Amino acid sequence: MAGAERQKKPEPETASYRAIFLSDIHLGTKGCKAEYLLDFLRYNETETLYLVGDIVDGWRLKKNWYWPQAHNDVVQKLLRKARKGTSLVYVPGNHDEALRNYTGVHFGGVVVASDYIHETADGKRLLVLHGDAFDGVVKYAKWLALLGDWAYNVMLQVNTWFNLARRTFGFGYWSLSAYLKNKVKNAVQFIDDFETAVAEEARRRKVDGVVCGHIHKAEMRDIGGILYINDGDWVESCTALVEHHDGRLEIIHWAEERDFSMLRLTDEAKDQPRRAAKTAKKELAA
C-alpha cells in the first residue's frame, strides 16, 4: 500500500537556478546513482553548471571496466545542456585527475579549470575546487588512498543491497555508508580537519567562501567567517548545491525528495525489453 501511494506522488515542476554544483558522481562504478542524477538533471535547469571533480572514476575504470547505459546517458545529458546554452565548468578531482592535463581547454561547450571563482547574484565570491589537495592521504600516500577506495566501494555495494531491501519493505532511501562514516571517530576528525583546511585556503585566497566535494558529506556552515559548502555526492547522499536567482544558496537532497519513484520507473523501463523478448520466445515456441 505504501509503495502504491509513493507511485502516485506527482511529478516535480521544473526548477530554474542561476548555478548548480555537482561533484563525486563516480561514473564507471557500481555505486554511482546515475538514475537519480538523470532524474535531477531532467527537472532542474541552470545558467551555469559546475562539475566539482570525481565525475568519472578513472581509478575504478583502470581496474575493471563498468559503463552501463545510464552512465552514458548522464554524459549525453550534460553535453546536451551545454549545447542548449548552459555554461559547464569542469573542475577535475583525484579520480578524474587525467583531465587536469587539459586545464584551460574548451571542448564541446565545457571549460576545464583547476579551480574557479564563482560570484553569486548578491556579490559573494566563492572558490570552487574539488578538495583532494587538502586530503593528506591522497596527497602523500596514494597507495593508502587506493586501498581505502577499494574498501569504500565494497561498503557502497553493501549500501546498495541494503537500500534495495528497504525499498522492498516500503522505506525510503537511507545511506548506511554515510551513517557509519559519521559514527567513526577518526572519520569525523578527518572531516573536521578537511573542512578547516579548505576554509583556510579560501581565506588565503581572499574570497567569501568555498564550494568543494571529495569527502562525500554535504554541508553548509560558517567556519571562522568563511562560508564552507560541500555539495555532497551521487553515490551516497545524492545531493547538489544550487544558487537561486537572488543569490540564496541551498543544498538539495534529491533522493529524499523523490523517494525512489524515479528508480521504480527506471526498473520498469529496463524490464520492458526482457518482457518483450520472453513474449516473443513464447510466440515462437507456440
NUGU-302780 format. One record per residue (C-alpha): chain; residue in three letters; x, y, z negated; residue number from 0. Coordinates in steps of 0.02 Angstrom, whole numbers, plus 50000, padded with zeros to 5 digits. Each point is the difference from the previous one (the first is absolute). Layout:
BEGIN
   c     r       X       Y       Z     k
   A   ala       X       Y       Z   NUM
...
This chain:
BEGIN
   c     r       X       Y       Z     k
   A   met   50000   50000   50000     0
   A   ala   50141   50120   49952     1
   A   gly   50087   49961   50165     2
   A   ala   49841   50035   50098     3
   A   glu   49979   50167   49911     4
   A   arg   50178   50051   50045     5
   A   gln   49972   49954   50182     6
   A   lys   49856   50126   50007     7
   A   lys   50114   50140   49940     8
   A   pro   49985   50144   50125     9
   A   glu   50146   50040   50114    10
   A   pro   50101   50152   49942    11
   A   glu   49992   50163   50096    12
   A   thr   50157   50048   50095    13
   A   ala   50105   50119   49895    14
   A   ser   50115   50135   50067    15
   A   tyr   50160   50054   49912    16
   A   arg   50141   50121   50030    17
   A   ala   50130   49866   49963    18
   A   ile   50007   49815   49953    19
   A   phe   50152   49913   49924    20
   A   leu   50022   49811   50015    21
   A   ser   50146   49893   49946    22
   A   asp   50053   49821   49965    23
   A   ile   49884   49916   50124    24
   A   his   50126   49859   50028    25
   A   leu   49938   49944   50170    26
   A   gly   50078   49831   50037    27
   A   thr   49963   49926   49829    28
   A   lys   49857   49891   49942    29
   A   gly   49968   50118   49855    30
   A   cys   49957   50146   50116    31
   A   lys   49817   50049   49988    32
   A   ala   49988   50050   50184    33
   A   glu   49811   49979   50007    34
   A   tyr   49978   50123   49856    35
   A   leu   50114   50125   50086    36
   A   leu   49911   49983   50167    37
   A   asp   49837   50034   49912    38
   A   phe   50076   50152   49914    39
   A   leu   50067   50069   50164    40
   A   arg   49830   49973   50082    41
   A   tyr   49910   50112   49876    42
   A   asn   50133   50131   49961    43
   A   glu   50065   50131   50122    44
   A   thr   50141   50123   49972    45
   A   glu   50099   50138   50082    46
   A   thr   50167   49929   49939    47
   A   leu   50038   49822   49950    48
   A   tyr   50157   49962   49901    49
   A   leu   50069   49822   50000    50
   A   val   50108   50002   49844    51
   A   gly   50108   49847   50027    52
   A   asp   49992   49810   49997    53
   A   ile   49867   50002   50135    54
   A   val   50077   49849   50087    55
   A   asp   50092   49874   49891    56
   A   gly   50161   49966   50095    57
   A   trp   50074   49901   49854    58
   A   arg   49861   49872   50008    59
   A   leu   49990   49993   50191    60
   A   lys   50186   49958   50011    61
   A   lys   49970   49845   49893    62
   A   asn   49832   49944   50066    63
   A   trp   49900   50073   50145    64
   A   tyr   49822   50037   49948    65
   A   trp   49896   50119   50106    66
   A   pro   49813   49964   50009    67
   A   gln   49882   50098   50111    68
   A   ala   49943   50114   49857    69
   A   his   50179   50063   49978    70
   A   asn   50011   50039   50185    71
   A   asp   49831   50088   49987    72
   A   val   50068   50114   49863    73
   A   val   50144   50055   50112    74
   A   gln   49882   50029   50146    75
   A   lys   49880   50098   49890    76
   A   leu   50139   50115   49938    77
   A   leu   50065   50031   50176    78
   A   arg   49822   50033   50061    79
   A   lys   49980   50133   49866    80
   A   ala   50163   50080   50059    81
   A   arg   49937   50001   50180    82
   A   lys   49840   50084   49944    83
   A   gly   50094   50144   49918    84
   A   thr   50045   49943   49823    85
   A   ser   50177   50049   49953    86
   A   leu   50092   49844   49940    87
   A   val   50155   50019   49891    88
   A   tyr   50094   49838   49962    89
   A   val   50119   50004   49851    90
   A   pro   50084   49828   49998    91
   A   gly   50028   49901   49839    92
   A   asn   50120   49861   49954    93
   A   his   49897   49861   50080    94
   A   asp   49994   50093   50167    95
   A   glu   50170   50082   49979    96
   A   ala   50051   49960   50180    97
   A   leu   49890   50147   50053    98
   A   arg   50114   50118   49904    99
   A   asn   50117   49989   50149   100
   A   tyr   49867   50095   50098   101
   A   thr   49979   50148   49883   102
   A   gly   49947   50152   50099   103
   A   val   49937   49898   50147   104
   A   his   49823   50026   50067   105
   A   phe   49914   49854   50083   106
   A   gly   49818   49964   50041   107
   A   gly   49943   50153   49902   108
   A   val   50098   49945   49845   109
   A   val   50146   50094   49922   110
   A   val   50125   49905   49892   111
   A   ala   50074   50095   49852   112
   A   ser   50109   49950   49852   113
   A   asp   49889   50114   49893   114
   A   tyr   49879   50141   50033   115
   A   ile   49931   50157   49917   116
   A   his   49811   50007   50007   117
   A   glu   49912   50164   49956   118
   A   thr   49823   49984   49937   119
   A   ala   49857   50117   50046   120
   A   asp   50018   50089   49833   121
   A   gly   50188   50026   50019   122
   A   lys   50080   49856   49903   123
   A   arg   50160   49933   50076   124
   A   leu   50016   49811   49983   125
   A   leu   50154   49896   50036   126
   A   val   49949   49841   50091   127
   A   leu   50121   49852   49983   128
   A   his   49990   49813   49976   129
   A   gly   50099   49994   49837   130
   A   asp   50115   49849   50017   131
   A   ala   50151   50114   49982   132
   A   phe   49950   50019   49817   133
   A   asp   49987   49813   49970   134
   A   gly   50168   49942   49930   135
   A   val   49966   49818   50043   136
   A   val   49969   50038   50184   137
   A   lys   50143   50125   50008   138
   A   tyr   50137   49903   49909   139
   A   ala   49947   49815   49999   140
   A   lys   49906   49961   50160   141
   A   trp   50018   49812   49972   142
   A   leu   49902   50019   49838   143
   A   ala   49869   50103   50091   144
   A   leu   49982   49862   50130   145
   A   leu   49978   49870   49863   146
   A   gly   49870   50111   49917   147
   A   asp   49914   50022   50167   148
   A   trp   49983   49810   50017   149
   A   ala   49927   49984   49825   150
   A   tyr   49883   50145   50032   151
   A   asn   49933   49921   50159   152
   A   val   49965   49839   49906   153
   A   met   49903   50100   49872   154
   A   leu   49902   50087   50138   155
   A   gln   49949   49832   50074   156
   A   val   49937   49947   49829   157
   A   asn   49909   50166   49991   158
   A   thr   49915   49964   50168   159
   A   trp   49934   49831   49943   160
   A   phe   49949   50074   49833   161
   A   asn   49894   50132   50087   162
   A   leu   49924   49874   50119   163
   A   ala   49938   49908   49845   164
   A   arg   49933   50163   49925   165
   A   arg   49911   50038   50163   166
   A   thr   49919   49827   50002   167
   A   phe   49923   50037   49830   168
   A   gly   49941   50173   50051   169
   A   phe   50135   50106   49918   170
   A   gly   50089   50148   50080   171
   A   tyr   50184   50021   50040   172
   A   trp   50123   50002   49854   173
   A   ser   50189   49997   50016   174
   A   leu   50073   49864   49891   175
   A   ser   50176   50046   50055   176
   A   ala   49977   50183   49954   177
   A   tyr   49929   49950   49831   178
   A   leu   50148   49888   49961   179
   A   lys   50123   50133   50058   180
   A   asn   49923   50128   49882   181
   A   lys   50010   49878   49855   182
   A   val   50186   49960   50017   183
   A   lys   50101   50119   49892   184
   A   asn   50151   50009   50116   185
   A   ala   49890   50033   50150   186
   A   val   49911   50141   49908   187
   A   gln   50168   50078   49954   188
   A   phe   50062   49984   50179   189
   A   ile   49845   50088   50066   190
   A   asp   50020   50141   49874   191
   A   asp   50185   50022   50044   192
   A   phe   49960   49998   50185   193
   A   glu   49863   50132   49985   194
   A   thr   50113   50113   49897   195
   A   ala   50144   49984   50125   196
   A   val   49889   50039   50149   197
   A   ala   49926   50151   49911   198
   A   glu   50175   50063   49963   199
   A   glu   50044   49988   50185   200
   A   ala   49847   50108   50039   201
   A   arg   50058   50126   49870   202
   A   arg   50174   50001   50077   203
   A   arg   49924   50032   50171   204
   A   lys   49900   50145   49927   205
   A   val   49828   49936   50051   206
   A   asp   49839   49987   49902   207
   A   gly   49979   49813   50007   208
   A   val   50044   49834   50080   209
   A   val   49903   49865   50092   210
   A   cys   50081   49829   50003   211
   A   gly   49966   49813   50006   212
   A   his   50117   49852   49970   213
   A   ile   49943   49940   49828   214
   A   his   49821   49955   50050   215
   A   lys   49920   50100   49860   216
   A   ala   49880   50139   50047   217
   A   glu   50021   50147   49883   218
   A   met   49975   50188   49993   219
   A   arg   50065   50096   49850   220
   A   asp   50105   50146   49943   221
   A   ile   50180   49962   49952   222
   A   gly   50082   50153   49924   223
   A   gly   49910   50120   50115   224
   A   ile   50023   49893   50157   225
   A   leu   49849   49917   50079   226
   A   tyr   50046   49817   50019   227
   A   ile   49890   49899   50119   228
   A   asn   50020   49819   50053   229
   A   asp   49877   49951   50136   230
   A   gly   50004   49815   49950   231
   A   asp   49997   49856   50124   232
   A   trp   49899   49883   50109   233
   A   val   50051   49834   49925   234
   A   glu   49937   50026   49822   235
   A   ser   49898   50157   49965   236
   A   cys   49949   50050   50178   237
   A   thr   50013   50186   49965   238
   A   ala   50034   50159   50097   239
   A   leu   50034   50181   49957   240
   A   val   49892   50126   50091   241
   A   glu   50004   50189   50010   242
   A   his   49831   50083   50018   243
   A   his   49985   50152   50113   244
   A   asp   50007   50116   49850   245
   A   gly   50166   49925   49941   246
   A   arg   49926   49887   49865   247
   A   leu   50094   49836   49983   248
   A   glu   49917   49834   49959   249
   A   ile   50051   49817   49990   250
   A   ile   49871   49888   50083   251
   A   his   49981   49819   49941   252
   A   trp   49927   49926   50158   253
   A   ala   49983   49818   49947   254
   A   glu   49899   50051   49848   255
   A   glu   49889   50116   50100   256
   A   arg   49963   49873   50137   257
   A   asp   49988   49848   49885   258
   A   phe   50052   49868   50128   259
   A   ser   49856   50036   50119   260
   A   met   50119   50034   50145   261
   A   leu   50094   49837   49971   262
   A   arg   49840   49900   49999   263
   A   leu   49956   50072   50170   264
   A   thr   50177   49967   50061   265
   A   asp   49992   49819   49944   266
   A   glu   49834   49978   50090   267
   A   ala   50075   50074   50159   268
   A   lys   50148   49881   49987   269
   A   asp   49883   49852   49980   270
   A   gln   49899   50042   50156   271
   A   pro   50129   49930   50126   272
   A   arg   50018   49842   49894   273
   A   arg   49811   49976   49994   274
   A   ala   49988   50030   50188   275
   A   ala   50137   49872   50033   276
   A   lys   49914   49871   49890   277
   A   thr   49835   50030   50089   278
   A   ala   50083   49980   50169   279
   A   lys   50081   49836   49946   280
   A   lys   49832   49933   49941   281
   A   glu   49918   50049   50165   282
   A   leu   50138   49914   50100   283
   A   ala   49986   49844   49892   284
   A   ala   49813   49996   50027   285
